[in-house]
Amino acid sequence: MILHDFLPSGNGYKARLLLALRGQAFELKEYDITRGETRTADFTGRINANGRIPVLELDDGRMLPESNAILMFLAEGTALWPDDAWERAQVMQWLFFEQYEHEPTIAVLRSWFGVKGLPEHADILVPMKQAGADKALKVMEQRLSDHDWLVGDGLTIADIALYAYTHVAPEGRIDLAPFAGINRWLARISALPGYVPITWKP
């Protein structure tokens, strides 16, 4: 299988981390999204009409975009995607939270400060994003202050999805020091057998 990706991307890292934790071989094909390499006619016509990474290309040529859909597909049949209906629903709850509350604030701040540069009206937009990031982290802290994992008693794709951008939040000038539960959780994940950093590629 091939993962079409941009190495600094937290969304792409979700898939790379899961594949590494599972010891699953794959080929990495890199694109520079800052240079519009996913907006070409070839990419949008053949790989993802939405012009975004990551995209998982299966051996039979099928293309699966959207990072959390990729996580669900790759985790099928493992404890990372629980059999219990209630725990699956909780995993989904966190995946939706990640895309609607967490990623639009934490990932955007990281992109502004570390990748793309500040937007117009940053004096207004940055404090708004910072407030949203703080709110999202407080939601996570409420769970992780007295639980090891976001769902149940072990690692799931909910943890992988939210780890991706949380662990690099300081690159978006977000202070994680006040969040003791989150910091213990970050350390727990980085100590997993097979763990790889966001800069890793096969």
Secondary structure, 3 states (H helix, E strand, C coil): CEEEECCCCHHHHHHHHHHHHHCCCCEEEECCHHHCCCCCHHHHHHHCCCCCCCEEECCCCCEEECHHHHHHHHHCCCCCCCCCHHHHHHHHHHHHHHHHHHHHHHHHHHHHHHHHCCCCCHHHHHHHHHHHHHHHHHHHHHHHCCCCCCCCCCCCHHHHHHHHHHCCHHHHCCCCCCCHHHHHHHHHHHCCCCCCCCCCCC
